[in-house]
Amino acid sequence: MRFEAAIPNEGTMKSTMRTITIALLTTLATLAPSQAQDVRFRDAAGRVTGSTRTDSNGVTTFHDASGRVTGSIRR
C-alpha cells in the first residue's frame, strides 16, 4: 500500500496562515492585564498586616489587617 502526501496549494496555505494569525492575536488580546491584582503584607511572624487591591482602572485600595479600607489612590 502506498501513501502520498497531499501538497497544499497556495490558497489553502493562505487560509491556514490567516486562521493561525487570528488565533494568535485573539490569544494575545486575552492575556492583556485586565484582572485585579491583590498583594498581602506580612510581618516577620507571618501575620497579615495589610493588603492592597488594584483594579483594572488603576485604582489601588489599601486595607488594614482586619480588612477595613484605610485609603485609596488612582494612578
Secondary structure, 3 states (H helix, E strand, C coil): CCCCCCCCCHHHHHHHHHHHHHHHHHHHHHCCCCCCEEEEEECCCCCEEEEEEECCCCEEEEEECCCCEEEEEEC
